[in-house]
Amino acid sequence: MGIKLFMFSFILTSVLFILVYIPTRLSQSPITIFKPTKSFIISNTSKPYPVKFAYLISASKGDVAKLKRLLFSLYHPGNFYLIHLDLDAPEAEHKEISRFVGGNTVFGEINNVWIVGKPNLVTYRGPTMLATTLHAMSMLLKIAKWDWFINLSASDYPLVTQDDLIHAFSDIPRDLNFVQHTSHMGWKLNKRGKPIIIDPGLHSLNKSEIWWVIKQRSLPTAFKLYTGSAWTILSRSFAEYCIIGWENLPRTLLLYYTNFVSSPEGYFQTVICNSEEYKNTTVNHDLHYITWDNPPRQHPRSLGPKDYRRMILSNRPFARKFKNNNPVLNKIDRDILRRRNGQFSAGGWCTNDDERGCFSLQGEKYGVLRPGIGARRLKTLLKKLISAPNFAKRQCR
């Protein structure tokens, strides 16, 4: 009788486990990982890359074409790439980008390109964009070893090759954070510091504008507010601090910025500048070339061929924003990235020379860098930014 009772209990428990636990695990997979189609063998003579970057590439409805082009231009076997396509995008677009990533031989060989399997609904000017960034950061911390985290949108484009970027960053301290910040908020102090908003994207499956609460709040006294660019390059150490938060500051500010207008333009700035440990690690620059609309300078102007010379002279590694298939992108591809349509940017890891394009790789070329003039331009900018006089006087104040 005792054995029968035990067997009945065991079977019942097993059935409940199958019905409850397994479907839950399957439905809550947070990230789509594409397994390699074949083994990628790194030669014994290959050296590891000196630094590695983890990218979050955010896209919305209608961005698939721009997303594909950007990924080709940014790809490098030493880096890691996480794609977030907004939940508001139609299912057909989600499937298209999945087929694109899953069907690329190089992505499959290296297995360093992933898609967020359960995407978020992102509301313009709401905290859901910040939540998406922190979500991506936490996943990338868990699944890969990297030195810096870079957030880009599908409307961004690189102005250097990844070999240039890796080479230029290999000589600078790993604890530096490229966060444009200022405590002189001007009109933003009253227009963003005091209003209270609610982002429907936090609780609704339907996209809509943020809600404004009639009653306003007083400015904080427990911490100092900062603002700046939403585009950052963050060190792994600071990323861990924001996610793990061995102090309560990152969580406290996350709760505060949940009801803050355009929170991505203030959260990381306020966290890092109020942290005793990290406030002296900031390089006050977002490393983007952006031209703004006329006052109040809230919206970036779309770039075109007339902006090309100024973009290059800025020595910055990224620019935004670009419309799909803008002619200036073809010039950047041809003159800077040395890539053709449907191919990767030039790099030491490519099996083919620049004349034939870059579309495959070999194990013995893993770790090889071929930096060009873009690396020299970027090194000039970085040297200027982190030189002692500039670095000290542009810290958080």
C-alpha positions in Angstrom: 0.0 0.0 0.0 2.8 2.3 0.9 4.6 1.7 -2.4 1.4 2.3 -4.4 0.8 5.6 -2.5 4.4 6.6 -3.2 4.1 5.8 -6.9 0.8 7.7 -7.2 2.4 10.8 -5.5 5.4 10.6 -7.7 3.4 10.4 -10.9 1.1 13.2 -9.8 4.1 15.4 -9.0 5.7 14.6 -12.4 2.5 15.5 -14.2 2.2 18.8 -12.3 5.8 19.6 -13.1 5.3 19.0 -16.8 2.1 21.1 -16.9 3.4 24.0 -14.9 7.2 24.3 -14.9 8.2 23.3 -18.4 5.7 25.5 -20.3 6.7 28.4 -18.0 10.3 27.9 -18.8 9.6 27.7 -22.5 7.5 30.8 -22.6 9.9 32.9 -20.6 13.0 32.5 -22.6 14.3 36.0 -22.6 16.7 35.8 -25.6 16.9 34.0 -28.9 20.4 32.4 -29.3 21.3 31.1 -32.7 23.5 28.0 -32.4 26.5 27.8 -34.7 25.9 25.9 -37.9 29.4 24.5 -37.8 32.4 24.6 -35.5 34.6 27.7 -35.8 38.1 26.8 -35.0 40.5 29.5 -33.8 44.1 28.9 -34.8 46.6 28.3 -32.0 48.6 31.3 -33.3 45.6 33.6 -33.0 45.6 36.3 -30.4 42.6 37.5 -28.5 41.3 41.0 -29.4 42.6 43.7 -27.0 39.1 45.0 -26.2 35.6 43.8 -26.9 32.3 45.7 -27.2 28.8 44.7 -26.4 26.2 46.4 -28.6 22.5 47.0 -28.0 20.8 47.9 -31.3 17.3 49.2 -30.8 14.8 49.2 -33.7 11.1 50.0 -34.2 8.4 49.3 -36.7 9.7 49.9 -40.3 13.4 49.7 -39.3 14.3 46.2 -40.6 16.1 47.5 -43.7 18.1 50.0 -41.7 18.8 47.3 -39.0 20.3 44.9 -41.5 22.5 47.5 -43.0 23.7 48.7 -39.6 24.5 45.2 -38.4 26.6 44.5 -41.5 28.5 47.8 -41.0 29.1 47.1 -37.2 29.8 43.4 -37.3 33.1 42.0 -35.9 33.8 38.5 -34.6 35.3 39.9 -31.4 32.2 41.8 -30.4 28.7 40.9 -29.2 25.4 42.2 -30.6 21.9 42.1 -29.1 19.0 43.3 -31.2 15.8 44.6 -29.7 13.0 45.1 -32.2 10.1 46.9 -30.5 7.1 44.8 -29.6 5.0 47.2 -31.7 6.7 46.0 -34.9 4.5 43.6 -36.9 5.2 39.9 -36.6 6.4 39.7 -40.2 9.2 42.1 -39.3 10.2 40.0 -36.3 10.3 36.9 -38.4 12.3 38.7 -41.1 15.1 39.8 -38.8 15.1 36.4 -37.2 15.6 34.8 -40.6 18.3 37.3 -41.4 20.3 36.6 -38.3 19.7 32.9 -38.3 20.5 32.4 -41.9 23.9 34.3 -42.0 26.8 31.9 -42.1 29.2 34.2 -40.2 26.8 34.9 -37.4 26.3 31.2 -37.1 30.0 30.4 -37.0 30.8 32.9 -34.3 27.4 32.9 -32.5 27.7 36.4 -31.2 24.5 38.0 -32.6 21.3 37.6 -30.6 17.7 38.8 -30.7 15.7 39.6 -27.6 13.0 36.9 -27.7 10.5 38.8 -25.5 10.8 42.4 -26.7 9.5 45.4 -24.8 7.0 48.0 -25.9 9.0 51.2 -26.2 7.2 54.6 -25.7 8.8 57.8 -27.0 10.0 59.9 -24.1 9.0 57.3 -21.6 11.1 55.1 -19.3 10.4 51.9 -21.3 13.5 52.8 -23.5 15.6 52.9 -20.3 14.1 49.6 -19.2 15.0 48.1 -22.5 18.6 49.3 -22.2 19.0 47.9 -18.6 17.3 44.6 -19.8 19.8 44.3 -22.6 22.7 45.2 -20.3 21.8 42.5 -17.8 21.6 39.8 -20.6 24.9 40.8 -22.1 26.6 40.7 -18.7 25.3 37.2 -18.2 26.2 35.7 -21.6 29.4 37.4 -22.7 32.7 38.9 -21.5 33.2 42.4 -22.8 34.8 45.7 -21.9 32.3 48.4 -23.0 28.6 48.5 -23.6 27.3 50.7 -26.5 23.7 51.5 -27.2 22.7 52.5 -30.7 19.5 52.8 -32.7 18.8 51.6 -36.2 19.1 55.3 -37.3 22.8 55.4 -36.2 25.8 54.5 -38.4 29.5 54.0 -37.8 32.2 56.4 -39.1 35.0 54.0 -38.4 35.5 50.3 -38.9 35.4 48.0 -35.9 39.1 47.3 -36.3 39.6 51.1 -35.9 37.4 51.2 -32.9 39.1 48.3 -31.1 42.5 49.6 -31.9 41.8 53.1 -30.7 40.2 51.9 -27.4 42.9 49.4 -26.6 45.2 52.1 -25.1 42.7 53.7 -22.7 41.7 52.7 -19.2 38.9 50.1 -19.1 37.0 52.0 -16.3 36.3 55.1 -18.4 32.6 55.9 -19.2 31.7 58.1 -22.1 28.6 59.8 -20.7 27.7 63.3 -21.8 26.5 65.1 -18.7 25.7 68.5 -17.2 24.0 69.8 -14.1 23.1 73.1 -15.8 19.7 71.9 -16.9 18.2 75.3 -17.7 14.6 75.0 -18.9 14.7 71.2 -18.3 14.8 71.7 -14.6 11.2 72.8 -14.5 9.9 71.1 -17.7 11.4 67.7 -16.9 12.4 67.7 -13.2 9.0 68.7 -11.8 6.4 67.0 -14.1 5.2 63.5 -13.4 4.4 61.2 -16.2 3.1 57.6 -16.6 4.3 55.4 -19.4 1.4 53.1 -20.6 4.1 50.8 -22.1 4.9 49.6 -18.6 1.4 48.0 -18.2 -0.3 48.0 -21.6 0.1 45.9 -24.7 -1.1 48.8 -26.8 1.3 51.6 -27.7 0.2 55.1 -26.8 1.7 58.4 -25.7 2.8 59.1 -22.2 0.3 60.4 -19.7 0.9 63.7 -17.9 -0.1 63.9 -14.2 -1.7 67.3 -13.3 0.1 67.7 -9.9 3.8 68.3 -10.1 6.6 67.4 -7.6 9.4 69.3 -6.0 12.9 69.0 -7.1 15.0 66.3 -5.3 17.3 67.1 -2.4 18.6 63.6 -1.8 20.6 63.7 -5.0 21.6 66.1 -7.8 19.9 65.9 -11.2 22.0 65.7 -14.4 21.1 65.5 -18.0 22.8 64.7 -21.3 22.8 62.4 -24.3 20.9 59.2 -24.3 23.8 57.6 -26.3 26.6 56.3 -24.1 29.6 53.9 -24.0 29.7 52.4 -20.5 32.4 50.3 -18.8 31.6 46.8 -17.7 32.2 47.8 -14.1 29.7 50.6 -14.2 27.2 48.4 -16.0 27.5 45.8 -13.2 27.0 48.6 -10.7 23.8 49.7 -12.4 22.4 46.1 -12.7 23.7 44.5 -9.5 23.7 47.7 -7.5 25.7 46.9 -4.3 24.6 50.4 -3.3 21.0 51.3 -3.5 21.6 54.4 -5.6 20.9 52.8 -9.0 17.6 51.3 -7.8 16.5 54.5 -6.0 17.1 56.6 -9.2 15.4 54.0 -11.4 12.3 54.3 -9.3 12.5 58.1 -9.5 13.1 58.2 -13.3 10.2 55.9 -13.9 8.0 59.0 -13.9 10.5 61.3 -15.5 10.2 62.8 -19.0 12.9 61.4 -21.4 14.5 59.4 -18.6 17.3 57.9 -20.9 18.7 61.5 -21.1 19.2 61.6 -17.3 19.3 58.3 -15.6 22.9 57.2 -16.3 24.1 60.8 -15.9 22.5 61.1 -12.5 23.6 57.7 -11.3 27.3 58.1 -12.3 27.6 61.7 -11.1 26.1 61.0 -7.7 28.3 57.9 -7.2 31.5 58.5 -5.2 33.0 55.4 -6.9 32.3 56.3 -10.5 31.9 60.1 -10.7 35.5 60.6 -11.7 35.4 58.0 -14.5 33.3 60.1 -16.8 34.5 61.3 -20.2 32.0 64.1 -20.9 31.2 63.1 -24.5 28.8 60.7 -26.3 31.2 60.1 -29.3 28.3 60.8 -31.7 28.1 63.4 -34.5 24.7 64.9 -34.2 23.3 68.2 -35.5 20.2 69.5 -33.8 17.1 71.4 -34.8 16.7 75.0 -34.0 15.9 75.8 -30.4 14.9 74.1 -28.2 17.4 71.6 -29.8 15.4 68.4 -28.8 15.4 66.6 -32.1 18.4 65.5 -34.2 18.4 66.6 -37.8 18.6 64.0 -40.5 22.1 63.9 -42.0 22.9 63.9 -45.7 25.7 64.3 -48.2 26.3 68.0 -47.2 27.2 66.8 -43.7 29.9 64.3 -44.8 32.9 66.5 -44.5 32.0 67.8 -41.0 31.2 64.2 -39.8 34.7 63.1 -40.8 36.4 66.1 -39.4 34.7 65.5 -36.0 36.8 62.4 -35.5 33.7 60.7 -33.9 33.1 57.0 -34.4 29.3 57.2 -34.7 26.7 59.6 -36.3 22.9 60.0 -36.2 20.4 60.1 -37.5 20.1 58.8 -41.1 17.1 58.0 -43.2 17.0 54.6 -44.9 19.2 54.5 -48.0 20.4 58.1 -47.7 23.1 58.6 -50.4 25.7 59.6 -47.8 25.6 56.1 -46.3 26.9 54.8 -49.7 29.8 57.2 -49.5 30.6 56.2 -45.9 30.5 52.5 -47.0 32.8 53.2 -50.0 35.3 55.6 -48.5 35.4 54.7 -44.8 34.1 51.2 -44.1 35.2 49.8 -47.4 32.1 47.6 -47.7 29.7 46.7 -50.4 26.0 46.0 -50.2 25.3 42.8 -48.3 28.9 42.6 -47.1 30.7 43.4 -43.8 33.0 46.4 -43.2 36.7 45.8 -43.9 38.7 44.1 -41.1 41.7 41.9 -40.5 39.4 38.9 -39.8 38.1 38.9 -43.4 39.3 36.2 -45.8 39.1 38.5 -48.8 41.0 41.7 -49.7 39.3 45.1 -49.7 38.8 45.0 -53.5 36.6 41.9 -53.3 34.7 42.8 -50.2 34.3 41.2 -46.8 31.8 38.3 -46.5 33.6 35.4 -44.8 36.3 34.6 -42.3 39.0 32.0 -41.4 40.1 30.8 -37.9 43.7 31.8 -38.4 42.7 35.5 -39.0 40.8 35.7 -35.7 42.6 38.3 -33.6 44.1 40.1 -36.5 43.5 43.9 -36.7 43.9 46.1 -39.7 43.3 49.6 -38.4 43.2 52.4 -40.9 42.9 56.2 -41.0 39.7 56.0 -38.9 41.7 54.7 -36.0 44.1 57.6 -36.2 41.2 60.1 -36.3 39.5 58.5 -33.3 42.8 58.3 -31.3 43.2 62.0 -31.8 39.8 62.6 -30.3 40.2 60.2 -27.4 43.6 61.7 -26.6 42.1 65.1 -26.5 39.2 64.0 -24.3 41.2 62.2 -21.7 44.2 64.5 -21.5 44.7 65.7 -17.9 43.5 69.3 -18.3 40.3 68.5 -20.3 39.5 65.4 -18.3 39.7 67.0 -14.9 37.7 70.2 -15.7 34.9 68.4 -17.4 34.1 65.9 -14.6 30.7 65.9 -12.8 30.1 69.2 -11.0 
